[in-house]
Every structure is written in C-alpha cells, then in structure tokens.
C-alpha cells in the first residue's frame, strides 16, 4: 500500500524559534529558565528600552 508522501498543511506549524544547545549546571539552568520566562513575558527593562528605540 503506497504511503502518499507530503501533504499540504500536515504537521505542526513552525514556531519561528531556533533550537540552541548549552551546557549548564542545575543552578545555572534555574537562572536561565527564570530569565527566559521574564523575556517571554516582556518584563525586563532592557526589552522595554529596546521597544522604544526606533530603527532608521
């Protein structure tokens, strides 16, 4: 029985995020996760400043 191949619209949509691999201790990983969560929520002062800057 033939498998058919690629179907348009099949599978999970792309998120646009890249996968990066790093090495960290458990304590470092906790810090990384906490920082990443703040970045995702947009609660960092650096991000607020970056949003104010307009590219020319």
ZIVENPE-V289536 format. One line per field, one symbol per residue. burial: # if it has 9 or more other C-alpha atoms within 8 Angstrom, else .. Layout:
burial=???
This chain:
burial=............................#........##...#...##........
